[in-house]
Amino acid sequence: MASPYAYIHVIINPAAGQDEPMLNILNRVFMEHEVFWDVSITHQYGDGAKHARDALAAGADLIASYGGDGTAVDVANGLIGSTVPQAILPGGTANALAQELGISLNLEEAVRGIFKSRVETIDLGQANDRYFMLRADMGATTKIMEGASREMKDRYGVLAYIMSVFQTATEADAIRLTLTLDGERVETEGIACLIANANKIGTLELTLSPDVSMTDGLLDVFVFNNVAESLLSAVSEVIRRQEGTATTLQHWQVREITIEADPQQPVSADGEEAFGETPITIKVVPQAMKVLVPAGV
């Protein structure tokens, strides 16, 4: 069967969390669809954006990323402003972005899905010249990601995040926050602040709120309250598979937010730890890029 794409370039993170014969899978499926394809390999953050720009210059009409959420957003940073879509091939530990877009977590199914997908235009979040697809966060949620080391993720998979959640929840300190939400100043206190562009967290299918959307032109701001048990409560809700937003979260929808924190906090985004630090201004970039999603989603 002929492909709707003449030239597919796949950007691969070889350090991603899955161990599978991905080149064999790519070759088998792409050969069936008579598509020309090639690959490039990332070695550090920033390589994905560079490879994406190089592939655009070489004439690729679809660029796929294989890896976790950090790999996907790295590649996305090289596609902003382009009309060429990105295909997400899940190869990480949590794969929250693939879950958000309804993409199969089975690699071969995801590759085959390329040829049955439609193009969706999504929003991105931006701070300075950096972009994120899923979320930016600071405080306890950042420490959770840092606590789930590559060794732990390789050994325990998504359980590495849960182990880190319980450790972090017992050590979390309150942060005094001053938030400027579309010009309105709000003072509050919490152990974490999360700015979401997407609903799914990934770990154990944790979701934030049904109001969160990657296509609504808004960012969703969540603050965990200053009781450490709020993180444990949120995780317990996930384990019980309860729907909806955890009751321990404050929630606003905005186009732009400035965060001031006492004490000052590092900010991470989509698996990239060194995203910035407070004070920081984050805004939504509506309809910033194109991605493939399953036709039925």
C-alpha positions as CSV (number, residue, x, y, z in Angstrom):
1,M,0.0,0.0,0.0
2,A,1.4,3.4,-1.0
3,S,2.2,5.9,1.8
4,P,0.6,9.4,2.0
5,Y,4.1,10.5,2.9
6,A,7.0,10.4,0.4
7,Y,9.8,10.8,2.9
8,I,9.6,9.9,6.7
9,H,12.5,10.8,9.0
10,V,12.6,9.1,12.4
11,I,14.6,10.6,15.3
12,I,15.5,8.0,17.8
13,N,16.6,8.3,21.4
14,P,18.6,5.2,22.1
15,A,18.5,5.8,25.8
16,A,14.7,5.5,25.9
17,G,13.1,3.2,28.4
18,Q,12.0,0.4,26.0
19,D,14.1,-2.5,24.8
20,E,12.7,-3.6,21.5
21,P,13.9,-4.3,17.9
22,M,12.5,-0.9,16.7
23,L,14.5,-0.7,13.5
24,N,13.2,-4.1,12.4
25,I,9.6,-2.9,13.1
26,L,10.1,0.4,11.3
27,N,11.6,-1.3,8.2
28,R,8.9,-4.0,8.0
29,V,6.0,-1.5,8.2
30,F,7.5,1.2,6.1
31,M,8.4,-1.4,3.4
32,E,4.8,-2.5,3.3
33,H,3.8,1.0,2.6
34,E,6.5,1.7,0.0
35,V,7.9,4.7,1.9
36,F,11.4,6.1,1.8
37,W,12.7,6.6,5.4
38,D,15.8,7.2,7.3
39,V,16.9,7.8,10.9
40,S,19.0,10.0,13.1
41,I,20.1,9.4,16.7
42,T,20.0,11.8,19.7
43,H,22.8,11.8,22.3
44,Q,21.7,14.8,24.4
45,Y,18.8,17.2,24.7
46,G,18.8,19.6,21.8
47,D,19.8,17.0,19.2
48,G,16.2,16.3,18.4
49,A,15.5,19.8,17.4
50,K,18.6,20.0,15.3
51,H,17.8,16.7,13.5
52,A,14.3,17.9,12.9
53,R,15.5,21.1,11.3
54,D,18.0,19.1,9.2
55,A,15.2,16.7,8.1
56,L,13.0,19.6,7.1
57,A,15.8,21.1,5.0
58,A,16.3,17.6,3.3
59,G,12.6,17.6,2.3
60,A,11.0,15.2,4.9
61,D,7.2,15.5,4.9
62,L,6.7,13.6,8.1
63,I,9.1,13.5,11.1
64,A,8.6,10.9,13.8
65,S,10.2,10.8,17.3
66,Y,10.9,7.6,19.1
67,G,11.5,7.8,22.8
68,G,9.8,9.3,25.8
69,D,8.1,12.6,26.4
70,G,11.4,14.5,26.6
71,T,12.4,13.2,23.2
72,A,9.1,14.2,21.6
73,V,9.3,17.8,22.9
74,D,12.9,18.1,21.8
75,V,11.9,17.2,18.3
76,A,8.9,19.5,18.5
77,N,11.2,22.4,19.2
78,G,12.6,22.0,15.7
79,L,9.2,21.8,14.0
80,I,7.5,25.0,15.4
81,G,6.4,27.2,12.5
82,S,6.6,24.3,10.0
83,T,3.6,22.7,8.3
84,V,5.3,19.3,8.5
85,P,3.6,17.1,11.2
86,Q,5.2,15.0,14.0
87,A,4.4,11.4,14.6
88,I,4.9,10.2,18.2
89,L,6.3,6.7,18.5
90,P,6.3,5.6,22.2
91,G,9.6,4.3,23.5
92,G,9.8,5.9,26.9
93,T,8.7,4.9,30.4
94,A,5.5,6.8,31.0
95,N,4.6,8.0,27.4
96,A,2.1,10.5,28.6
97,L,2.1,12.4,25.3
98,A,1.2,9.2,23.4
99,Q,-1.6,8.5,25.9
100,E,-2.9,12.1,25.6
101,L,-3.1,11.8,21.8
102,G,-4.7,8.3,21.8
103,I,-1.6,6.6,20.2
104,S,-1.1,2.9,20.9
105,L,1.7,2.2,23.4
106,N,2.6,-0.8,21.3
107,L,5.4,0.3,18.9
108,E,4.3,-1.7,15.8
109,E,0.7,-0.6,16.2
110,A,1.8,3.0,16.6
111,V,3.9,2.8,13.4
112,R,1.1,1.2,11.5
113,G,-1.2,3.9,12.9
114,I,0.8,6.6,11.0
115,F,-1.0,5.5,7.8
116,K,-4.4,5.7,9.3
117,S,-4.0,9.0,11.2
118,R,-5.2,12.5,10.7
119,V,-3.3,15.8,11.4
120,E,-4.2,17.7,14.6
121,T,-3.0,21.2,15.3
122,I,-2.1,21.6,19.0
123,D,-1.1,24.4,21.4
124,L,2.3,24.6,23.1
125,G,3.5,26.3,26.3
126,Q,6.4,28.7,26.1
127,A,8.9,30.3,28.5
128,N,11.5,32.6,26.9
129,D,12.6,30.6,23.8
130,R,11.8,27.2,25.2
131,Y,8.6,25.2,24.5
132,F,6.8,22.3,26.1
133,M,4.0,20.0,25.0
134,L,2.7,18.5,28.2
135,R,3.5,20.6,31.3
136,A,6.0,22.7,33.2
137,D,6.2,22.2,37.0
138,M,8.1,23.3,40.1
139,G,8.3,22.1,43.7
140,A,7.4,18.6,44.7
141,T,6.4,17.4,41.2
142,T,9.8,18.4,39.9
143,K,11.5,16.4,42.7
144,I,9.4,13.4,41.8
145,M,10.8,13.4,38.2
146,E,14.3,13.9,39.5
147,G,13.8,11.1,42.1
148,A,12.9,8.6,39.4
149,S,16.4,8.0,38.1
150,R,17.2,6.3,34.8
151,E,18.4,3.2,36.8
152,M,15.1,3.1,38.7
153,K,13.0,3.5,35.5
154,D,15.0,0.8,33.8
155,R,14.5,-1.6,36.7
156,Y,10.9,-0.7,37.9
157,G,9.3,1.1,34.9
158,V,6.4,3.4,35.9
159,L,6.7,2.1,39.5
160,A,9.8,4.3,39.8
161,Y,7.6,7.4,39.7
162,I,5.3,6.0,42.3
163,M,8.2,5.2,44.6
164,S,9.5,8.7,44.1
165,V,6.0,10.2,44.8
166,F,5.8,8.5,48.3
167,Q,9.4,9.6,49.1
168,T,8.8,13.1,48.0
169,A,5.4,13.5,49.7
170,T,7.0,12.9,53.1
171,E,9.7,15.5,52.5
172,A,7.8,18.3,50.7
173,D,8.1,21.8,52.0
174,A,5.6,24.6,51.5
175,I,6.4,27.3,49.0
176,R,4.9,30.8,49.1
177,L,3.6,31.6,45.6
178,T,2.7,34.8,43.9
179,L,0.9,34.1,40.6
180,T,0.0,36.7,38.0
181,L,-2.8,35.0,36.1
182,D,-3.7,36.9,32.9
183,G,-2.9,40.1,34.8
184,E,-4.7,39.1,38.1
185,R,-2.4,38.7,41.1
186,V,-3.0,35.8,43.4
187,E,-1.1,34.8,46.5
188,T,-1.2,31.2,47.8
189,E,0.9,28.5,49.3
190,G,1.6,25.0,48.1
191,I,4.1,22.2,47.8
192,A,4.0,22.2,44.0
193,C,2.8,24.2,41.0
194,L,2.1,22.6,37.7
195,I,1.2,24.4,34.4
196,A,-0.5,21.9,32.1
197,N,-1.1,21.9,28.3
198,A,-2.2,18.2,28.4
199,N,-4.4,16.2,30.8
200,K,-2.5,12.9,31.1
201,I,0.4,12.6,33.5
202,G,1.2,9.1,32.2
203,T,2.1,7.3,35.4
204,L,-0.7,4.8,36.2
205,E,-2.9,6.8,33.8
206,L,-3.0,9.8,36.2
207,T,-5.1,12.6,34.8
208,L,-5.5,16.2,36.0
209,S,-8.9,17.4,34.9
210,P,-11.3,16.8,32.0
211,D,-11.1,20.6,31.4
212,V,-7.5,20.3,30.2
213,S,-7.0,20.3,26.4
214,M,-4.1,20.7,24.0
215,T,-6.4,22.6,21.5
216,D,-8.3,25.1,23.7
217,G,-5.7,28.0,23.6
218,L,-5.3,27.9,27.3
219,L,-2.9,26.6,30.0
220,D,-4.2,25.0,33.2
221,V,-2.5,26.0,36.4
222,F,-2.6,23.6,39.3
223,V,-1.3,24.2,42.8
224,F,-1.0,21.3,45.3
225,N,-1.9,22.6,48.8
226,N,0.6,22.9,51.6
227,V,-0.2,19.5,53.2
228,A,2.2,16.8,52.1
229,E,-0.6,14.3,52.3
230,S,-2.2,15.9,49.2
231,L,0.3,14.1,47.0
232,L,-0.5,10.8,48.7
233,S,-4.2,11.5,48.3
234,A,-3.8,12.1,44.6
235,V,-1.9,8.9,44.0
236,S,-4.4,7.0,46.0
237,E,-7.2,8.3,43.8
238,V,-5.2,7.1,40.7
239,I,-4.7,3.6,42.2
240,R,-8.4,3.4,42.9
241,R,-9.0,4.6,39.2
242,Q,-11.2,7.4,40.3
243,E,-12.0,10.1,37.7
244,G,-11.8,13.8,37.9
245,T,-9.5,16.4,39.5
246,A,-8.0,15.6,42.9
247,T,-9.8,17.7,45.6
248,T,-6.5,18.9,47.0
249,L,-5.7,21.0,43.9
250,Q,-6.3,24.7,43.1
251,H,-7.0,25.2,39.4
252,W,-7.0,28.2,37.0
253,Q,-7.2,28.4,33.2
254,V,-5.0,31.2,31.7
255,R,-3.2,32.4,28.6
256,E,-0.2,33.6,30.5
257,I,1.1,33.2,34.0
258,T,4.1,34.7,35.9
259,I,5.3,32.6,38.9
260,E,7.2,34.1,41.8
261,A,8.3,31.7,44.5
262,D,9.8,32.0,48.0
263,P,12.1,30.2,48.2
264,Q,13.2,30.4,44.6
265,Q,12.4,27.2,42.6
266,P,13.9,25.4,39.6
267,V,11.3,24.7,36.8
268,S,11.3,21.6,34.7
269,A,9.2,20.8,31.6
270,D,8.4,17.5,29.8
271,G,11.4,15.6,31.3
272,E,13.9,18.5,30.8
273,E,15.1,19.5,34.3
274,A,17.0,22.7,33.4
275,F,14.0,24.5,31.9
276,G,14.4,27.6,34.0
277,E,13.8,29.0,37.5
278,T,11.4,31.4,39.2
279,P,10.5,34.1,38.6
280,I,9.3,32.8,35.3
281,T,6.6,33.8,32.8
282,I,4.9,31.1,30.8
283,K,2.4,31.6,28.0
284,V,0.3,29.5,25.6
285,V,1.2,29.5,21.9
286,P,-2.1,28.5,20.3
287,Q,-2.1,26.2,17.3
288,A,1.7,26.1,17.3
289,M,2.4,22.8,15.6
290,K,0.9,19.7,13.9
291,V,0.9,16.1,15.2
292,L,-0.6,12.9,14.0
293,V,-3.5,11.4,16.0
294,P,-5.5,8.3,15.3
295,A,-8.4,9.0,12.9
296,G,-11.0,8.0,15.4
297,V,-9.7,10.3,18.2
